Amino acid sequence: MKLNTADIIAMDDRYRAKFINSLSGFKSANLIGTTDGKGNHNLAIVSSVFHIGANPPLVGMISRPHTVTRDTLENIQATGVYTINQVSADMWKQAHQTSARYPAEVSEFVEAGLTPECINGVAAPYVAESRVKFALEVREVQNLEINDTELIIGEVVQVLVDEKAITADGYIDIEALKTVAISGLDSYHDTHRLARLSYAKPNTNVEEIE
């Protein structure tokens, strides 16, 4: 099949959304924990989290257009703090349930059967069931004029992860923690690592490493 821009634009809206969302391949599955000004907890699954830099430690994510109420975005803008919680193989169905549109005063934690974990110094809830999670403070929110989405950039201020999953060189073995991936809008996957590879250099063959 060969498609051009006109073919894509001509697709049914929902078909096009699923098609283009699948096109970029596997993505990380994360739950974003926030609190509004009244203390209500909010939890939303997001597949657009990505690394920006390590020094300072910056992570970005994309929020859909703010043309309707976006509790996660509004809470982040109001409080400046949020958590990112990786989804694991024993909680992916509950995580998916958070994509339902609940009123702002209804906690997705309760509706999905997940547990808020509040830690002193972080004004946003973690997901207790998550095995890799971190808190962030907002550094920038940029409107992307091309499609009116919002780019949220946060600095990592706290990390919670099982020390046994961290290798000697700093690599976090998320597969050992049973982290899952998403493709498209609704397909969840566990993973099987082929290998880690040595640092690539010109005229040198890469080798598998532990």
C-alpha positions as CSV (number, residue, x, y, z in Angstrom):
1,M,0.0,0.0,0.0
2,K,1.3,3.4,-0.9
3,L,-0.4,6.5,0.6
4,N,0.1,10.2,0.0
5,T,-1.1,13.2,2.0
6,A,-4.4,13.4,0.2
7,D,-5.1,9.8,1.0
8,I,-4.4,10.4,4.6
9,I,-6.6,13.5,4.9
10,A,-9.4,11.6,3.2
11,M,-9.5,8.9,5.9
12,D,-12.3,8.8,8.4
13,D,-11.2,10.8,11.5
14,R,-11.0,7.9,13.9
15,Y,-9.4,5.6,11.4
16,R,-6.8,8.3,10.6
17,A,-6.1,8.8,14.3
18,K,-5.4,5.1,14.9
19,F,-3.4,4.8,11.7
20,I,-1.1,7.7,12.3
21,N,-0.8,6.9,16.0
22,S,0.4,3.4,15.1
23,L,2.9,4.7,12.5
24,S,5.5,5.8,14.9
25,G,5.8,2.3,16.5
26,F,6.2,1.4,20.1
27,K,5.9,4.1,22.7
28,S,6.3,4.3,26.5
29,A,3.2,3.8,28.7
30,N,3.1,6.3,31.6
31,L,0.6,7.5,34.1
32,I,0.7,11.2,34.8
33,G,-0.3,12.1,38.4
34,T,-1.4,15.6,39.3
35,T,-3.5,17.4,42.0
36,D,-5.8,20.4,41.4
37,G,-6.1,23.4,43.7
38,K,-8.8,21.7,45.7
39,G,-6.7,18.6,46.5
40,N,-8.4,16.3,44.0
41,H,-6.1,13.7,42.5
42,N,-6.0,13.2,38.7
43,L,-4.4,10.4,36.8
44,A,-4.1,10.1,33.0
45,I,-2.3,7.6,30.7
46,V,0.1,9.3,28.2
47,S,2.2,7.7,25.5
48,S,4.1,10.9,24.4
49,V,6.8,11.1,27.2
50,F,10.3,11.5,25.9
51,H,13.9,12.3,27.1
52,I,15.2,15.8,26.4
53,G,18.4,16.0,28.3
54,A,20.4,14.6,31.3
55,N,22.0,17.8,32.7
56,P,19.7,19.3,33.8
57,P,17.5,16.2,33.8
58,L,14.6,17.2,31.5
59,V,11.7,15.1,30.2
60,G,9.0,16.3,27.8
61,M,5.5,15.2,26.9
62,I,2.8,16.3,24.5
63,S,-0.7,17.3,25.6
64,R,-3.6,17.4,23.2
65,P,-5.0,20.8,22.2
66,H,-6.4,22.8,25.1
67,T,-9.6,23.5,23.2
68,V,-11.6,21.5,25.8
69,T,-10.9,20.9,29.5
70,R,-7.6,19.1,30.0
71,D,-7.4,18.3,33.7
72,T,-3.8,17.1,33.6
73,L,-2.5,20.1,31.7
74,E,-4.5,22.5,33.9
75,N,-3.3,20.9,37.1
76,I,0.3,21.0,35.9
77,Q,0.0,24.7,35.0
78,A,-1.7,25.5,38.3
79,T,0.7,23.6,40.7
80,G,3.9,23.3,38.6
81,V,4.4,19.7,39.8
82,Y,3.5,16.3,38.5
83,T,4.6,12.7,38.5
84,I,5.4,10.2,35.7
85,N,4.7,6.6,36.6
86,Q,5.7,3.7,34.2
87,V,3.0,1.2,33.5
88,S,3.9,-2.4,34.3
89,A,2.4,-5.7,33.1
90,D,0.3,-6.2,36.3
91,M,-1.5,-2.9,36.0
92,W,-1.9,-2.1,32.2
93,K,-5.7,-2.6,32.2
94,Q,-6.2,-0.3,35.1
95,A,-3.9,2.2,33.5
96,H,-5.9,2.2,30.3
97,Q,-9.1,2.9,32.2
98,T,-7.7,6.3,33.2
99,S,-8.2,7.4,29.6
100,A,-11.9,7.6,30.2
101,R,-13.3,11.1,30.6
102,Y,-14.2,11.6,34.2
103,P,-15.3,14.9,35.8
104,A,-12.4,16.9,37.5
105,E,-13.7,16.0,41.0
106,V,-13.7,12.2,40.3
107,S,-10.4,10.5,41.0
108,E,-9.1,8.2,38.3
109,F,-7.1,6.4,41.0
110,V,-10.4,5.3,42.5
111,E,-12.1,4.5,39.2
112,A,-9.2,2.5,37.9
113,G,-8.4,0.7,41.2
114,L,-4.9,2.2,41.6
115,T,-3.4,3.6,44.8
116,P,-2.2,7.2,45.2
117,E,1.1,7.5,47.0
118,C,1.9,10.8,48.6
119,I,5.4,11.6,49.6
120,N,6.5,14.7,51.6
121,G,8.0,17.4,49.4
122,V,6.1,16.4,46.3
123,A,2.8,18.1,45.7
124,A,1.5,15.5,43.3
125,P,0.5,11.8,43.8
126,Y,2.6,8.9,42.6
127,V,1.0,5.5,41.6
128,A,2.0,3.1,44.4
129,E,1.8,0.1,42.0
130,S,4.4,1.7,39.5
131,R,7.9,0.3,39.7
132,V,9.7,3.3,38.1
133,K,8.3,6.7,38.9
134,F,9.6,10.2,39.2
135,A,8.4,13.7,40.1
136,L,9.0,16.8,38.0
137,E,8.7,20.5,38.3
138,V,7.5,22.4,35.2
139,R,10.2,24.4,33.3
140,E,8.4,25.3,30.1
141,V,5.0,24.9,28.5
142,Q,5.0,25.7,24.8
143,N,2.0,25.9,22.5
144,L,2.9,24.2,19.1
145,E,1.1,26.4,16.6
146,I,1.3,23.7,13.9
147,N,-1.5,21.7,15.5
148,D,-2.3,23.6,18.8
149,T,-0.9,20.8,21.0
150,E,1.1,21.7,24.2
151,L,4.7,20.7,24.8
152,I,5.3,20.3,28.6
153,I,9.0,20.2,29.7
154,G,9.7,19.2,33.3
155,E,12.8,18.8,35.3
156,V,13.2,15.6,37.3
157,V,13.4,16.4,41.0
158,Q,12.8,12.9,42.6
159,V,13.1,9.3,41.3
160,L,11.7,6.2,42.9
161,V,13.1,2.9,41.4
162,D,14.2,-0.5,42.7
163,E,17.9,-0.2,43.2
164,K,18.3,-3.8,42.0
165,A,17.2,-2.7,38.5
166,I,20.0,-0.2,38.1
167,T,23.2,-1.6,36.5
168,A,26.7,-0.5,37.3
169,D,26.8,1.9,34.4
170,G,23.5,3.6,35.3
171,Y,21.2,1.8,32.9
172,I,17.8,1.0,34.3
173,D,16.6,-2.4,33.3
174,I,13.0,-1.5,32.8
175,E,12.3,-4.9,31.2
176,A,13.2,-6.6,34.5
177,L,10.6,-4.4,36.1
178,K,8.0,-5.6,33.6
179,T,7.4,-2.2,32.1
180,V,5.0,-2.4,29.1
181,A,4.9,-0.4,25.8
182,I,2.0,1.0,23.8
183,S,1.4,1.0,20.0
184,G,-1.4,3.0,18.5
185,L,-4.0,4.2,21.0
186,D,-5.0,0.9,22.7
187,S,-2.5,-1.9,22.1
188,Y,-0.2,-2.9,25.0
189,H,2.9,-5.0,24.7
190,D,5.4,-6.7,27.0
191,T,9.0,-6.8,25.7
192,H,11.9,-9.1,25.0
193,R,15.4,-7.4,24.9
194,L,17.6,-8.6,22.0
195,A,20.8,-7.2,23.7
196,R,22.5,-4.1,24.8
197,L,25.3,-3.0,22.4
198,S,28.6,-1.3,22.9
199,Y,29.2,2.4,22.2
200,A,29.3,2.8,18.4
201,K,32.6,4.0,17.0
202,P,33.8,4.4,13.3
203,N,35.6,1.4,11.9
204,T,34.7,-0.7,15.0
205,N,32.2,-3.5,15.2
206,V,29.6,-3.2,17.9
207,E,29.5,-5.9,20.5
208,E,26.8,-7.2,22.8
209,I,27.3,-6.2,26.4
210,E,25.7,-7.4,29.6
